[in-house]
Amino acid sequence: MGEQGKKSSGDDALSEEQTYELDLDAHSSVTLDSAIEEAVAAVGRESDGRDKAPPSAARPEVIEVGSDNQDDELTRLRAERDRLRDGLQRTLADLDNFRKRTEREKKSLSRFAVSEVVRDFLEVIDNLERAISASGSAEDLKMGLEMVLRQQGDILARHGVEKIDALGEEFDPAVHEAVLRQESADVKSPTVSAELQRGYMHYDRLLRPAMVHVTVPSKPAASDDEVDREETGGN
């Protein structure tokens, strides 16, 4: 006659629990208490076996990336690198070509920028040659030269060149260059009294200053008391 010993965590999980059997016929001297103790010991041994299982058995499976996927990703990155490198090289080449073209255009512009002005002044040269070769009195020659001078002034004005007003104007060191200086009681501030060489402006830029004589207010004569103080050292 055999007896079964069962241990469960609940009535609903009886089918999932381990069943232990004791053969009492083989051990006639086994009592009920000793059978229960043996069953409890068997359950303890089963629990110890589960606890001492290797840790690797409970670890999740590690999925390694295949070499084919790594090769595909490396190939894609290399292709992207080559594409960016080619784009950068083309950009640098375009920039270098633009720089060279700009330098050539700059040199060409500086070389031929005065072509229009020179072409206009060819007419002035033609008129001067005609005046020299023409026969007539000195008065006729003077009138011809005055016409040529007016023509030259018109050409300069057309290209933004203007004369600097100087004679009778207040002295301005920005556009006037004083070569002589004299004092006079007739002026209250430095004034241009004579113009030795005309100055010109090209739009807002000074081409050359006017060379002028400047008259400045004369200093008042020192009184006797002031002369005495200067001689005695101001005492």
GINORFEN-V855171 format. One record per pair of residues at least 12 apart in sequence whose C-alpha atoms are under 7 Angstrom apart, sorted by the first residue. I is the first residue (numbers start at 1). J is the second residue. D is the distance in Angstrom with one decimal. If there is no record, write none. Layout:
I_J_D / I_J_D
This chain:
1_24_6.6 / 1_25_6.0 / 2_22_6.4 / 2_23_5.2 / 2_24_5.7 / 2_25_6.9 / 3_21_6.5 / 3_22_5.8 / 3_23_6.9 / 3_24_7.0 / 4_20_6.3 / 4_21_4.7 / 4_22_6.3 / 5_19_6.8 / 5_20_5.5 / 5_21_6.2 / 5_39_6.3 / 6_19_5.6 / 6_20_6.4 / 20_39_6.8 / 120_155_6.9 / 124_148_6.2 / 124_152_6.5 / 127_148_6.5 / 128_148_7.0 / 131_144_6.3 / 160_202_5.5 / 160_203_5.4 / 161_200_6.6 / 161_201_5.6 / 161_202_4.5 / 161_203_6.4 / 162_200_5.6 / 162_201_5.3 / 162_202_6.5 / 163_199_6.0 / 163_200_4.6 / 163_201_6.4 / 164_198_7.0 / 164_199_5.2 / 164_200_5.3 / 164_201_6.6 / 166_192_6.3 / 166_195_6.7 / 167_192_5.4 / 167_193_6.0 / 167_194_5.8 / 167_195_5.9 / 168_191_6.3 / 168_192_5.3 / 168_193_5.9 / 169_191_5.9 / 169_192_5.6 / 170_190_6.0 / 170_191_4.4 / 170_192_6.1 / 171_190_5.6 / 171_191_5.0 / 171_192_5.6 / 175_209_4.8 / 175_210_6.4 / 176_209_5.2 / 176_210_4.9 / 176_211_6.2 / 176_212_6.7 / 177_209_6.0 / 177_210_5.8 / 177_211_4.8 / 177_212_6.0 / 178_211_6.0 / 178_212_5.1 / 178_213_5.7 / 178_214_6.2 / 179_211_6.5 / 179_212_6.1 / 179_213_6.0 / 180_213_4.7 / 180_214_6.1 / 181_213_5.9 / 181_214_4.9 / 181_215_5.8 / 182_214_6.4 / 182_215_4.9 / 182_216_6.2 / 183_215_5.4 / 183_216_4.8 / 183_217_5.5 / 183_218_4.8 / 184_215_6.4 / 184_216_6.1 / 184_217_5.2 / 184_218_4.9 / 185_217_5.4 / 185_218_5.2 / 187_216_6.6 / 187_217_5.4 / 188_217_5.5 / 189_216_6.0 / 189_217_6.0 / 190_214_6.3 / 190_215_5.5 / 190_216_4.3 / 190_217_6.7 / 191_214_5.5 / 191_215_5.3 / 191_216_6.5 / 192_212_6.3 / 192_213_5.7 / 192_214_4.6 / 192_215_6.3 / 193_213_5.5 / 193_214_5.6 / 193_215_6.1 / 194_212_5.6 / 194_213_5.0 / 195_211_6.2 / 195_212_4.5 / 195_213_6.4 / 196_211_5.4 / 196_212_5.5 / 197_210_5.6 / 197_211_5.0 / 198_210_4.9 / 198_211_6.8
